[in-house]
Amino acid sequence: MHQLDYDPFSLDDFDAPPIVPTQAPTSPAETNLLLQGLTPAQTDAVLHIGSPLQINAGAGTGKTRVLTTRVAYQIEMGFTSPENVLALTFTNKAASELKKRIRSLTQQHAHQISAGTFHSLCANLLRAHPIETGLKPGFSIIDADDQKQLLRSLYKKQTATPLPADKAKAASKCIDEWKSTLTDLAMHFAPEIDDIRDLIFAYEKTLKEQNSVDFSDLIQKAVQLLENNTQIRDHYQALWTHIYVDEYQDTNIAQARLLKLLAADKPDITIVGDDDQSVYSFRFAEVANILNFSHQYENTTQIKLERNFRSTGSIIDCANYLIANNTRRLQKQLYTETEPGPVVETAQYDSDYQEAEAIATKVQNLISTGTATQDIAVIARSSHILRLSEHLLLTKGIPYQLSGGKKFNEHSEIRDLAAYIRLIRNPFDLIAFNRAIVSPKRQIGPSVLKRIEDTFSLTQHPPLVILEDMLAAAQLTKTAAKNAALFIEFFRSTNSAHTDDQTALPLLEAILSDTGYLDALSKERHKASAQTDEDKVARILRQLDRIELLKQAAACLPLKQFADFLGLSATDTSQNDGVWLGTIHSAKGAEWPHVFLPGWEYTTFPTHYAIDKNCAKAMEEERRLAFVAVTRAKTNLTITSANQRFGKPLAPSPFLTELTSAT
């Protein structure tokens, strides 16, 4: 059975007063087991006390080890206690790994450490103080798909026409940017997107009516909570005396503001990051946060980690030459004590097909000489560059795995079950109602759902109450009425039988059995088997496997945490053998012995968008992406370009020229 990387923390038990050490630790640092094997710079970073600390950690320099060792050391030496530690990062996988490493390093009660993502922290803050943020208890967290669905529905209601794809994208971007940058909504709209103003205002009004928030709301509302409530802010500032943040270069304006509100002017904040790997401006990450950290926190000490433990000397030289062309950066110079290794290869081909064919042949040769497929990666700036490589690997019978698959909570059956739990906790969640009532099918059609939606817009009565009124008024067909009655009875009995503090498993099992969901899946499986539809049978078996995995998580989490487990991104950590194909963004944080980087042409990488902007800031981010790509390689690196891609003549990327002095 696969596992999920999700390690949520609760605020319920965090009421202990902070522990303040009365004296410095007496054990000599040199003899402390935690420090064994660290470089001098790493040791300095672990031992530092007395002022805010900024660890500028280059690629492959052991930053996670340094951060976790620093947390464990400060706990072991009595500088803080586990319940007074807040450790933040950006993915559930990273947060889970952070907590596991800290637990392995300290004998103290590491389970009391509050470690998680920014979004899970803020969800917990809002759960603890919903009224102060204008929410009701049990509010729902909608995901990107829910957001798209809601925008489409509202636009059609406003205009009686489908929402064009470009406007949908513009609306989502505007919503995220407004909330991530903490700007005023009324002042946020640029003239070119003025025509979606009414749509976004309707979206915000609907979220409030449905007692729901989107991902960007979590950060924005947490900032507002702390800014507007001195007593609450003082409580958390006193609680979390020691704050540690990983990947600080990826923070946006709202996240940086949140940290400032929590840290105030205390000296015990530690950030780790690499400005040379800041590549998420499209998510409104702001590289200036790490560049200017020392201006925001007085007396900041900066320590550089420059020794790379991952790559050969040849690869490190390429990376250094490349990133040195950026001017807006903290100066670092990676080095390694390993051998230079093979020379970095660069190759230019007449066409994209020849390029992909050459890469596939080299991959085949590596495998034939004993290289494991999972030790090879093909990484590109954009996913469409990889289609030919995927086709040729498939043609040659080489197993591969394509990154960017669905996250666990994006699968249809997980979304179905999440809808039931959302509706149980938040009766105003119309999006969840519309999904739950048709999962499984109940012969309750679109016209009924339209009437419920219209009535909800007028009255703001919970959708289940509206359905109950329609049932009492005999406004449903006989079959629909029977199914609606069972649907209503399930929620009526469930609400009284389950509480937030119980584990979620009994409720999940009740949903699976009492709603007919599991029976419907079983019938669908038997029907597919009878029709010898092997693909459909396999798909249903995978659904059942994920449901079993979900039950395992439900057995470990109280209902209130399980609801956020379903709402926030949980990563399926199942590993597939095969050559890894993916974008640079999805490769960030990973490494392989053999890496191929196709598509290094002008307008492909850097992209035409960055070039058209004629903006040094955009070009520097493209170069940081190239730096990330190069530093994924441990031993062998091959960078390629094509004279023609998709039939269009292209010149080599200027980044190749910047590598020349190294190759």
N, C-alpha and C positions, 0 to 999 in steps of 0.2 A: 504494500500500500504506500502511496506517495505521502509526503508530509507538506504541511503549509508553514511558511514563515510568517507567523503573526504572534506577537508577544505583547498584548495590550497591557496597559497599566491603569489602575483605578486610583482615584483621588481619595477614596473613602477612608483609608487607613493612615493618611499622611497628616496627622495632627500633632505629632510629637514635636517638642521644641528643638531648635537646632543645638547641636553639640559644639561647644567652643573649646578647643584645646587649651589647657592651662600652661603647657610647656612644650617645647620642641621635642621631637622624637629623640630618644637616647641611643638607638641602634645606629652604628656607623653605616652610612649609605653604601660603603664599599662591600659590606658583608651581606647586604640585603639580597635575598634570592630573586626578588622581583627585577633587580637591575642587571642580573647576569645576562651577558650577550648583547647588551645595548651598546651602540656607538656613543662617543662622548656627547655629540649633539642630542641624541635621543635621551641620554641620561640627564642632560641639562633640562630638557623639556619635562621629564618626569619629576624632577626634584624641585622645580621652580615654585616659590611661594611669594606672596606679598604684593603682587600686582597682576592685572589682567595679562593673559598670555596668548599671543598669536603665534601658532606653529605653522610656518610656511613650508609645507611638505610637498616636495616634488614627486613626480610619478614614480611609483615603485620604491619609495623610501621607508616603508614600514609605518605609515601614519596610524593605522588602526592599532597596531601593537603598542605604539607610544601612547595613544589616547587611553586605551584600556588599562595599560600599566599605570598611567598617571592616576586614573580613578582608583584603582586597587591600592596603589601606594598611599594615596592620601587617606583612604579609609583605614588601612592597616596601621598607619602611623598616628592615627587619632586626629587628623586635621578636620575630618568630617565623619559623619555616620551615613550608612546607606540610605536612610529615609530622607536625608537632606541633599541627595544627589539628583540632579536632573541632567540626563544625557539625551541629546537630540540628533537625529539624522534625517534622511529623506526617503528611505524605503523601508518597508517592513522587514525585508531580508537583512538589510544593514543593521537595523535596530535589534533584530533577533541575534545576529552575530555579535554585536556589541555587548549585549547582556550576557550571552553565553561565555564570552571571553573574560568578562569581569568576574563572573561566578567562578571560573576556573582558576583565577589568580588570587582571590581573597577568601579567607576563612570566615569572614563576617557574613551578615545576613544580606547577601547581594540581591535576593529576591525583592527586597524592599526598595531597591533603586528604581527610580522613575525614569525608564528609558523607552523611547519610542520615536515616532515621526512627529513633525510639526503638526500634521493634521490630526493624529490621534491625541496629542496633548490638548489641542484646542477643542476637539470634540469632548474630551473629558471636562475641560473647564466649562464649556457651555452646558453639559449635562448636569454639572454641579450647581450652576447658577442660571437656569433657563429664563426665569422671570426677569432678571436684571438685564437680559439681552433682548427682551421683547418676544421670547419664545414660550411655548407651553412645554411642560415635561413630556418626554417621549417623542420629541421632534424627529423628523425623518431627514436623512442625508441623501440627496439625490446624486446620481452619478452623471457622467457625460452623456450617456444614452438617454437617460431620463430628461436631461436638459434639452437635448435635440428634439425629443418627442413633444415636450411642453412648448417649445418655441414654434414648432410646426403647427400644433393645435391652436395656439393663440393667433398666429399669423392668418391661418385659414378663417378663424372666427372674425378677424378684423377686415380681411380683404376678399374672402370667399375664393381665394386662389392658393395654390400650393406655395410654400416658402422656397424661393430659389436657393440653390446651394451656396452661391456667393454671399447672399444676405444671411443665411444661417451661420456660415463661418464668421462673417463680420460681427454678428450679434454675439456669438460665443466669445470671440476674442475681446470684444468691447467689455463684456461683463467681467471676464477674468482680469483684464488690464485695470479696469476701474477699481476692483476690489484688491488686487495685488499691489497697487500703487497708492492706495488710500486716498484717492482723489474724490472730489465731490461729483456725484452722478450727473447732476444737472449741468455741470461745467465740463464734463468729460468728452462730450461728443464733438468730433471733428465734422466739418461741413460735408465731407464725402460720405459719412454714415448717418447723416441727420434723418434719413428716411426710416431708420430702424429705432428711432427714439421711442415712439409709442409702443413698439413691440417689447423693448427692454423694460419700460415702466410697467407694462402689463405683466411681464414675467416676474418682476419683483413683487407686484401686488398679489399675484397668484401664489408665489412661494409663501408669503405671509399668511394668506387664507388657508393654505394647506399645512401650516405649521412645519415648514420644510426649509432646509438650507442646502446650498450647493457647496462644493469643495472650497471654493474661494471665500465663501461666507465664513467658514470655520475660522480662518485666520483673521479676517477683518472684524468679525464680531468679538473674537477673543481680545483683540487689541482695544476695541471700544469698551468691553467689559472692564479691562484693567485701567484704562484711561479715566473712566467715568465713576469708578467705585474705589475710593481710597482704602476702605477697610479690606476689601477683597484683595487689592493689589498688595497692601502691607502684609496680609496673611501669606501669600505665596512668595513674596520676597523673603520673609522670615523662614519659610519652610524650605525653599531651595537655596541654600547658602552657597552651594557649589554647582556651577552650570558648565556643561561641556557640550560643544557643538562640533559635529563632524561635517565635512563638505561645505564649509561656510561660504565658499565661492558661489554656491548655488542658491543662496538666499535671495528673496525679493525684498522690496521695501517694507511690506507688511511684516514679514518674518523678522527682519532686522529690528523693526520697531517693537515687536513683541518681546524680543530678547532684552532690549533696552529697558522695557517696563519691568521685566522680571529681575534683571540684574541690578538695575538702578546704578549706584556708584560703588558697589561692592567690588573688591579686588579679585574675587574667586570666580572669574569666568575664563574659560579656556576655549579657544576656537582653533580648529585644524582645517586647513584648506590649501588649495593650489590655484592661484589666479590664472595660471597657464592652462588650467582645465575647466575654466568657466565657459560652458557651451550651451546654456539654456536660456538665452535671452528671449527665445520665442515663448517661453513660459514666464517671462518677465523677471528672470533672475538678473541681478544687478552686480556686475563685477566690482563696481565702486564700493560695495559694502566691505569687501575684504581689503581693497586698496586703501580705504580710508578708516579702517577699524581703529587704528591708533589715535585718530582724531576724535573718535566718538567715546573712547575709553581712555581716560588720562593715565599716564605712567605705564602704558602698555609695553611689555617686554616682547620682542620678536626673536624667535629662534628659527633658523633655517635647517631643514633636513634635505641634504643634497646627495647623499650616497644612495645610489640606486642598486637594489638587490635583485632586480628582475632581468635586465637586458644586458646584452654584450656591449663592449666598448664601441663597436661600429654603429650600433643602433642608437646608443646614447649620444654619440657625436652628431648624427643626423638630427636628432631631436633638438639638441642645443643650437645647432646652426639655424634650424628652422625658426624656433621660437624667439631667437635673438632679434629677428626682424620686427617684432612687436615693440612698440615704444611705451605703451600704457601697461606696465607690469612691475611687479616686485622682482628685483634682480636675484636670480638663482642660477647656478651652474651645476647641472647634474654631473656626477662622475660615478664610476664603478671600479671595483678592484678585481673584476673578472677579466678574462682574456678578451682581446678585441673581437674574436669570433669572425664568422664569414662576413665578407663585404656585403653591404646592402645593395641589392640588385635593382636597377631601373631598366625598364624595357618599353619601347614604343612599337605599336602594331598598326597595320594599315586600317584595320576595322575593329569594331567592338566584338565581332564574332571571332576573329583571329585571336584577340586578346583573351576572351573567355575560353577558347579552345586550348590556348597555351597554358593557362592556369589549370584547367582540368587535367591536362597531360602531366603537368608537374605534380599535381596532387596525386594522380595515379602512380607516378614514379615513386613518390614518397611512401605511399602505402605498400607498394611492392617491395620496398627495402625495409619494411618493418615498422614504419611510423603508424601510430594509432590514429584513426580518423579524428578522434576528439582532440588531438594535438594540433589540428589544422583549422585555420579560420580564413574566410574571405570577407573582407570588410569594405564597405563603400559609403560614400557620402549620402547617397539616396538609395532607397530600396529598389527602384526600377533598374538601376545599374546591375543588379544581381540576377536578373531574370535569365540572361543567357548562361551565366555560370550555373544556375540551378538546372536549366535544361540540359547542359552538357554533362554535369555530374550524374544526372538521372540517366542520360543516354549511355554513359560508361558504367552504369551499375554501381556508382559510388554512393554509399549512404551519406545523407546530410541532414542537418536540422536547421530550419529557417526560423530566425528569431522573430519576435513580435506577435507570437500567438496570443490567444485569449488568456487573460488573467482568470484565476479561479472564479472570482465572483462575477465574471462576465458571461459565464455559460448560462444557457436559458433556464435549466432546471434550478440553478442556484438563485437566479434572479426571481424565478417563480416563488420559491420558498421564502426568499427575503421579503417579497411583497406581502405575504401573510404576516410575517413578524412585524414589519413596518406598520401595517394596518392595525394590528393588535395594540401596538404601543402608541400609535398616532391615528385616531379615528378620522382625522381631517385629511389624510393623505390620499387624494383622489388618484394620483398616479399609481400608487400601490393597489388601490381598490380596483382600478381598471385592469390591472394585470392578474390579480388574484381571482377575480370572478370568472375569468375565462381559462383558468389553469387549475384543473382540467376544464374542458368545454362543458358548458351547462345549458346550451341552447338559449342563452340570453344575448340577444343580438345587438348590433350597433345602434339601432334606434332607441333601445332602452338605455344604453349607456349615454347616448346623446341627451336624453331627457334628464338623466341623473346629473350630468355635467352642467346643463343649463340651470337646473334647480339649485345646484350647489353654488353657482356664480351669483344667483339672486339672494340666497338665504344663508350661505355658509354653514348649513346644517351638515353633519357628517354623512357621507355617501351611504353608509349602512342604514341610517335613519331614513334617508330619502327612499331607499329601496324598500324598506319596511312599510313606509306610507303608500308606495305604489302597490305593494302586495295587498295591503288592507283595502285599497280602493279598487281592487280587481282589475288592475291595468296591465297585467301580464298574461301570457298564454298559460294553459294548464300545465304544460311541462316546465316552462320557465318559472312559473309560480312555485311549483314543487321544489325545484332546484334552488330557487332564491330563499325559500323557507329554510332549507337545510343549511345553506350558506350562512344565513343570519343566525341560526341556532348554534352553529359551530362557534362563531365569534362571541355570542352571548355566554355560552358555557365556558369558553376558554378564558375570557377576561376575569372570571371569578376564580379560576382554578390555578392560575400561574402568577407568580410575583417576580419582580426584577431581580431579587436576590437568589432565587433558585437557579440551578443549572438549567441551561436551555434545552437539554435533551428531551425531557418529557413533552415539552411543547412541540419540538420538532417532530417527534414521533406521532404526536396527536395530529399535526398537520398532514403528515404523510399518509396516515391511516384514515382519519375521520373525514377528510375532504375528498377522498377517492383518488388522490394524486398518484399514489404508488400503484393502485389497481389499474389506473389508466395507462401507466407506463408498462405494466405487466401485460395488459391486453394488446397494447401496440407491439410489444416484443413478440408475442405469440403469433399475431397476425403477420408480422414481417417474416417470422420463421416459416410459417405455412406457405408464404409466397416465395420462399427461398431468396429473400432479399438480404443477403449476407451483410452488405454495407450498413443497412438500417439496423440490423440486429447488433452489429458491432458498436454502432453509435449509441444505442440504448444501453448496452452493457457499460459503455464508458460513462454514461449519465448515472447509472446505478452505482458505479464505482465512486464517482464524485459525491454522491449522496451519502455513501458510507463514510467517506472522508469527512464530510460535513458533520455527521453524527458524532464522530470522534472529537471534533472541535467543540460541539455543543455540550458534550459530556464534561468538558474542562472549564467552561466559561459560564458565569452567571448571565442571565438573559440580557441585562443592560449592556454588558460588554459584547455579547454575541451579536447584538443588533449592529454595533459598530464594526465588528469583524466582517459582517456581511456588507456594510456600507462602504468601508474603507478598503483599499486595494490589498488583497491578500495574494501572495505569490505562490503558485504551484511550483515546487522545487524539484519536480520529477526531471531526471536527466535522460537525455537521449544520446545514444552513440551516433557519431557521424560528423562530417565536416561542418563547422559552424558557419552559417551565412547570415550576415546582418549589417545594420547600419552602424556608423561610428557611435551614435548616441546610445544604441543598445549594447554596444561592446564596452562602454565605459566601465571601468572597475574590473574587467576580466583580462586574462592573459593567455597566450598560446605560444608554444615553441616555434611554430611556422605560421607566418601571417602573409597574406596576399592583399594588396590594396589596389584594386582596379579603379579606373575612371578619373585619373588625375589630369583633367583637361580644363582649359579656360572656359568658363561658363558652366562646367560640370562641377568642378571643385577648384577654386571657389565658384559658388553658384552664380548664375546670371542675376539673381535677386541682389546678392551682396555687391556685385559689380555695378548694377544699375543704380543702386543707392548712392554710389560714388562717395562712400562714407568710410573713413578709416576705422571707425568703431566696428562696423559690420565686417570689414576685411580682416581685422584682427581676431574677431571671433572665428572666422573661417580658418585662420591659421592655427588658432588654439585647437580646433577640431582636427586639423592635420597632425598636430603634436600629440593629441590623444590617440589617434590612429597609429602613429609610428611607435608609441610607447606601449602598445598592446603586445608587441613582439618580444619574445625572450631570446631567440637564437637566430632564426632566419627571417628576413624581411624582403619582400619583393613588391616594388611599386611600379604600376604600369599605366600606360595611356594609349589612346587610339586616335589615329588621324581622322577617323570618321566614326560617329556614334549616332545610331538611328538614321543613318544616311546623310548626316550633316557634318561638313568639314569642321574640324576643331583644332585649335593650337594647344600645345602642352600647357599644363598648369604652371604659373609662375612659382609655385611652391617647389616644383622640381628643380628649378634653377637655384633656389635658395638652399637646396640640399647638395648641390654640385661640389662645393668645397669639402663636404664630408664624405662623398662617395668617390 
